[in-house]
Amino acid sequence: MDKVLSFLGIAMNAGKVSSGGFNTEKLIKSHKAQLVIVSGDASENTKKLFFNKCNFYKVPIKVYSSADNLGKAIGKSPRSSLAISDKNFALNIKKMIEKEEV
């Protein structure tokens, strides 16, 4: 498992990850989301929805990995969207993803 997914697991254990479309959207709207991650294999509608929401609420968003991997990382069934509510976890995960994008 890669570093980002391991770190997501740690954030989940700390209670700082919200997963699934409804919960992710709720965290964004309540201004508690520090970072949103959408899986690369999420539908175009899902990606568009979260990119628009994150743009409107000024929340950083990244496309990363697959729904299977995101779900496994947090000990749940496949998830196409996650929101991280802790600023430090969010910053570290965002940096790790950006390193891999280069």
C-alpha positions in Angstrom: 0.0 0.0 0.0 1.3 3.5 -0.8 2.0 6.3 1.7 -1.1 8.3 0.9 -3.4 5.3 1.5 -1.6 4.4 4.7 -1.9 8.0 5.9 -5.6 8.0 5.1 -5.9 4.9 7.3 -4.2 6.8 10.2 -6.5 9.8 9.6 -9.5 7.5 9.7 -8.4 5.9 13.0 -8.1 9.4 14.4 -11.7 10.1 13.4 -10.8 12.7 10.8 -12.2 11.1 7.6 -15.7 11.2 6.3 -16.5 8.9 3.4 -19.3 8.4 0.9 -21.0 11.0 -1.2 -23.6 12.2 1.3 -21.1 12.5 4.2 -18.5 14.1 2.1 -21.0 16.7 0.8 -22.2 17.4 4.4 -18.6 18.1 5.6 -18.0 20.4 2.6 -21.2 22.4 3.3 -20.5 22.7 7.0 -17.1 24.2 6.2 -15.3 21.4 8.0 -13.7 19.7 5.0 -10.0 20.6 4.7 -9.4 18.3 1.7 -11.6 16.2 -0.6 -10.4 13.2 -2.4 -12.3 11.7 -5.3 -11.3 8.3 -6.8 -10.0 8.3 -10.3 -12.7 5.7 -11.3 -15.6 7.8 -9.9 -18.3 8.7 -12.5 -17.9 12.0 -14.4 -21.1 13.2 -12.6 -19.5 12.5 -9.2 -16.3 14.3 -10.1 -18.2 17.3 -11.5 -20.4 17.5 -8.4 -17.4 17.5 -6.0 -15.3 19.8 -8.1 -18.2 22.3 -8.3 -18.9 22.1 -4.6 -15.2 22.3 -3.6 -14.8 25.3 -5.9 -17.8 27.1 -4.4 -16.8 26.4 -0.8 -13.1 26.9 -1.5 -12.0 23.4 -0.4 -8.9 21.8 -2.1 -9.8 18.6 -4.1 -7.6 15.9 -5.5 -8.4 12.9 -7.7 -6.5 9.9 -6.4 -6.4 6.1 -6.7 -9.5 3.9 -7.1 -12.7 3.5 -5.1 -11.5 0.1 -4.0 -8.2 1.4 -2.7 -9.7 4.3 -0.9 -12.3 2.1 0.7 -9.6 -0.5 1.8 -7.4 2.3 3.2 -10.1 3.4 5.6 -11.4 -0.1 6.4 -14.7 0.2 4.5 -16.3 -0.9 1.2 -15.3 1.0 -2.0 -15.6 4.7 -1.6 -15.5 7.2 -4.5 -15.2 10.2 -2.2 -13.6 11.1 1.1 -13.3 14.4 3.1 -10.6 15.0 5.6 -11.6 17.3 8.5 -8.2 17.8 10.1 -5.9 20.6 8.7 -2.6 18.8 9.3 -3.7 15.5 7.9 -5.1 17.3 4.9 -1.9 19.3 4.2 0.3 16.2 4.5 -1.9 14.1 2.3 -2.2 16.9 -0.3 1.6 17.2 -0.4 2.1 13.5 -0.8 -0.4 13.3 -3.7 1.2 16.4 -5.4 4.6 14.7 -5.2 3.2 11.7 -7.0 1.6 13.8 -9.7 5.0 15.2 -10.9 
